[in-house]
Amino acid sequence: MTLSEVKKGVRVRIKKIDAGQSLELRLIGMGLIRGAEIEMHRNDFSGPAVLLVRTSRIILGRGMLGKITVEEI
């Protein structure tokens, strides 16, 4: 499943990032790397979502969310 499909409160682990080099580097800079554990803080399934990555809140748009493949943990 992609990160755009994850419901609020669910914890997931990043399996794959299917993005260009520029976007992938931006995501790495935010701590979104393969194996990182994330909790979905807010996802209304329209507009941006709020993720909890360690102690930080990160807001990502729908396009970015759809490029990140995750598995539930």
N, C-alpha and C positions, 0 to 999 in steps of 0.2 A: 504494500500500500504506500501511497505517497503521504507526505506530511500534511497536505491539504485535506486529507480524509480523516485525520485524527481528531477525536472529540476532546472536549475540555476535561482536564484532570487525568488524562491517559499519559503514561510514561512510555517512551519509545527510544530505540537505539538506531542511529543512522547506519544504514547498510551501504548506500551508494548515493553519490551526487552526480547527476547527469546534466552538467552545465558546461558552458564554455570556460576557458581558462580565467578570464577576467572575473566572472561571477564566482567561480570556485575559489579564487584567491580572496574575494570579499568575504565569502562564507567562512573560510578558514580563519580569517582575521577576527571573526565574531565567535570563534570556538566551535563552529559547526563542522566537525570533521568526522570521518568514518569511525564508528564505534562510540561517538559521543552520546550520552544519555540526555534526553530532553523531556520536559513535561509541557503539555499544551495548557497554557493558562487561559487563553480565550480564542475561540474559533467560531465565528458566526456563519461560516461557509459562504460569506460574501464579504469582500474587502480584506484588509490585512488581518493577520493572526498574531497573537502575543505568545511567545515561547519563553519558558524558563530554562536557561542553560547555566548550570551551577548556581551562582548567586546573581546572575544578570537576567533582565527581561529584554528580549529582542523582538522587534516587530518586523515581520516579513510579509511581502505582498503575495497574492495568489500565484503569480507566475513563478516566483522563487520556490514557493511551497511545493508546487507540482513537479519540481526537478529533483526533489530529495526523497529517496526511497528509504522507508523505515520498517522496523519490526517492533511489535509490542513486547514489553518486558514485564 
